[in-house]
């Protein structure tokens, strides 16, 4: 599946979410509830792939999924912790909102799409999600996840007619798709 087909299937899935589960958006319900329902819609458009929410497994590496970030980036995002020490590279365990992949040993083309979503009413910052998407799609700092595409789904639910915006990432960079 190429990048355009992935985008088209994603958009079709979001349209299904807005068609069948608009109640969740209009009533500003839990982001996890919304991403779960989006994952259900994605399953229909990505048959043959596994669609998982909050998936943190990285079985072939023998540990949970993590991204590696430069200390300066972690500080800039306000995410430095006391137990981070003085290391230049900081590890963060991650729980992506939704991933489309093939469970089992990783390989070329197995990690198709990784999705981070944020509601317009969320008090959490989107910058960390954007930084994670850069890391998820990049081998920088020896990251092992390397998804073909990452997407940030901004769900604007402040209006009478909820809508969405998409920001795509590939090879650790934001791209126009």
C-alpha positions in Angstrom: 0.0 0.0 0.0 1.5 3.3 -1.0 1.3 6.6 1.0 -1.7 8.0 -1.1 -3.7 4.8 -0.5 -2.9 4.9 3.2 -4.1 8.6 3.3 -7.3 7.8 1.4 -8.1 4.8 3.6 -7.5 7.0 6.7 -9.8 9.7 5.4 -12.5 7.2 4.6 -12.2 5.9 8.2 -12.4 9.4 9.7 -15.5 10.0 7.6 -17.0 6.8 9.0 -16.2 8.0 12.5 -18.0 11.2 11.9 -20.9 9.4 10.3 -21.4 6.7 12.9 -19.9 8.1 16.1 -20.5 11.8 15.9 -22.2 11.6 19.3 -18.7 11.1 20.9 -17.4 14.2 19.3 -20.4 16.5 19.8 -20.5 15.6 23.5 -16.7 16.0 24.0 -16.3 12.5 25.3 -13.0 10.8 26.1 -10.3 10.9 23.6 -9.6 7.2 24.2 -13.3 6.4 23.3 -13.0 8.4 20.1 -9.7 6.8 19.1 -11.1 3.4 19.8 -14.0 4.0 17.5 -11.6 5.4 14.9 -9.6 2.2 15.2 -12.8 0.2 14.6 -13.3 2.2 11.4 -9.7 1.7 10.3 -10.0 -2.1 10.6 -12.5 -2.1 7.7 -10.2 0.0 5.5 -6.9 -1.8 6.4 -8.0 -5.4 6.1 -5.1 -7.9 6.5 -3.4 -5.6 9.0 -3.6 -5.4 12.8 -5.1 -2.2 14.2 -4.3 -1.6 17.9 -4.9 1.1 20.4 -2.4 2.1 23.1 -0.1 -0.7 21.9 3.2 -0.8 23.7 4.6 -4.2 22.7 7.9 -4.5 21.0 8.3 -8.3 21.4 11.4 -8.8 19.2 13.3 -6.2 21.2 12.2 -7.8 24.5 10.8 -4.6 25.9 8.0 -2.1 25.7 8.0 0.4 22.8 10.1 3.4 23.4 11.4 6.4 21.5 14.7 8.0 22.0 15.0 11.8 22.1 17.7 14.4 22.6 17.9 15.8 26.1 17.5 19.3 24.7 14.2 18.3 23.0 12.8 16.8 26.2 13.7 19.9 28.1 12.1 22.1 25.4 8.9 20.1 25.7 9.0 20.4 29.5 9.2 16.7 30.0 12.5 16.3 31.8 12.3 14.1 34.9 14.5 13.8 37.9 15.4 10.2 37.1 16.5 11.1 33.5 20.1 11.7 34.7 22.5 13.6 32.6 22.3 11.4 29.5 22.2 13.2 26.1 19.7 10.6 24.8 16.5 10.2 26.8 14.2 7.1 26.5 10.5 7.5 26.7 8.1 4.6 26.8 5.2 5.2 24.5 1.6 4.1 24.0 0.6 5.3 20.6 -3.1 6.1 20.2 -3.5 3.8 17.2 -1.1 1.8 15.1 -1.7 -0.2 11.9 0.9 -2.9 11.6 1.5 -6.6 11.5 2.1 -8.1 14.9 5.2 -10.2 15.3 8.8 -9.8 14.0 9.2 -6.4 12.4 10.4 -6.0 8.8 10.0 -3.8 5.8 6.5 -2.6 5.3 5.1 -4.1 8.5 4.6 -0.8 10.4 2.2 0.9 8.1 0.7 3.9 10.0 0.9 5.4 13.5 -1.8 7.8 14.7 -1.8 10.4 17.5 -5.0 12.3 18.0 -5.9 15.3 20.0 -9.3 17.0 20.6 -9.5 20.8 20.4 -10.8 20.8 24.0 -7.8 18.9 25.3 -5.6 20.7 27.9 -2.6 18.6 26.9 -0.1 20.1 24.5 0.1 18.7 21.0 3.9 19.4 20.7 4.8 16.1 22.4 2.5 14.1 20.0 4.2 15.8 17.0 7.7 15.1 18.3 6.7 11.4 18.9 5.4 11.2 15.3 8.8 12.4 14.1 10.5 9.7 16.2 8.1 7.0 15.2 8.9 7.5 11.5 12.7 8.0 11.9 15.7 5.9 12.6 17.3 8.9 14.5 19.0 8.0 17.8 18.7 4.3 17.0 14.9 4.3 17.2 13.5 0.9 16.2 9.9 1.7 15.5 10.1 3.3 12.1 6.6 3.5 10.8 6.0 4.1 7.1 3.8 7.1 7.9 2.7 9.0 11.0 -0.3 11.2 11.3 -1.5 13.7 13.8 -5.3 13.9 13.8 -6.6 17.2 15.2 -10.3 16.8 16.1 -12.0 20.2 16.2 -15.1 19.6 18.3 -15.6 23.3 19.4 -18.0 24.0 16.5 -21.5 23.0 15.7 -20.1 20.9 12.9 -17.0 18.9 14.2 -14.2 18.6 11.7 -10.6 17.5 11.5 -7.1 18.4 10.3 -4.3 16.0 9.4 -0.5 16.4 9.7 1.6 13.7 8.1 5.1 12.6 8.9 7.6 10.5 7.0 11.3 9.8 7.7 11.1 12.0 10.8 9.8 15.1 8.9 6.4 16.7 8.4 5.3 16.2 4.8 2.6 17.4 2.5 0.5 14.5 1.4 
